[in-house]
Amino acid sequence: MKTTYKNIIENAYNLTKSLENSGKLATYIPELANVNPSNLGVHMTTLDGTHFGMGNHQDKFSIQSIAKVLSLTLAVKLIGDKVWQRIDVEPSGTKFDSLLLLETYKGIPRNPFVNSGAIVICDILLTYCKNAKIEFLEFVRDLSDIPDLNYSDEIADSEKATGYRNVALCNFIKSFGNIKNEPVDVLDFYFDMCSIEMTCQQLSQTFTFLANGGIKISDGKKIISKSKCKRINALMLTCGFYDESGEFAFKVGLPGKSGVGGGIVALYPHNYAIAVWSPKLNPNGNSFRGMRLLEEVTTHSELSIF
Ligand code: DON
């Protein structure tokens, strides 16, 4: 890895570590409250396979909504543009779990990264896969090169016991006919999908295919076409941070995706993928220090998609 990237990450990490650790843990999923709020990790993987990390970059955490990018990838790989008959590609301007716009748009979620959109993606996978839970897991195992990757029962069960808003979202969408399977099955898969755990190192490695035109860097396997890769990156840029997507584009300038476990993954096409983790969230459900750290990285590297 270029020494400049290493220096930039070191400086960004040290600066972020010295700042006040503001925000709140995502206690609405009880299991997510059982993490040390002072954790901070960052890991960058460049397309030549070199990598560098700092802090808690090798500790596993719940990737939550970051998994929505991987489920979308599998859905577009399986059925291509048919996905967009069921989900729109517009920023929602609302919180990730909002019900508001579903009434206006008659059960068509604004984009695949708000919870409603990701729930419809799960419904699509249930329809097109023989066993969606297993096929999705196999897909992520292959992408990440982690053969023993699994869903976390503790985290999934914790959300299954408390995820009333997602139950409401799924049933509401079903009432418009945009959920084809039984809501109980769709939600079971959705909660499992969100429960996957990875380290910053694993997450940055996993997302390099999106910086590399849809091709996995470890074995050269084509995951999706360049055009599908472009679309997924465009959606991460415009919708990856919910009502803060504009802010992330403004300050960081890269496609990225956050999760309520406090992780963020971002990528600089043709160059690198980077993952950060700091569990305390801002009011929009995005990692406070994670966003700050990435802002430092792109400000000092003077490299962004703009
Ligand atoms: O459905 C939920 O509420 C969580 N499993 C995922 C939400 C999430 O990660 C939002 N991201 N910032």
Boltz pocket constraint, residues with backbone or C-beta under 6 A from the ligand:
constraints:
  - pocket:
      binder: B
      contacts: [[A, 63], [A, 64], [A, 65], [A, 66], [A, 96], [A, 97], [A, 115], [A, 159], [A, 166], [A, 190], [A, 194], [A, 258], [A, 259], [A, 260], [A, 261], [A, 284], [A, 285], [A, 286]]
      max_distance: 6.0
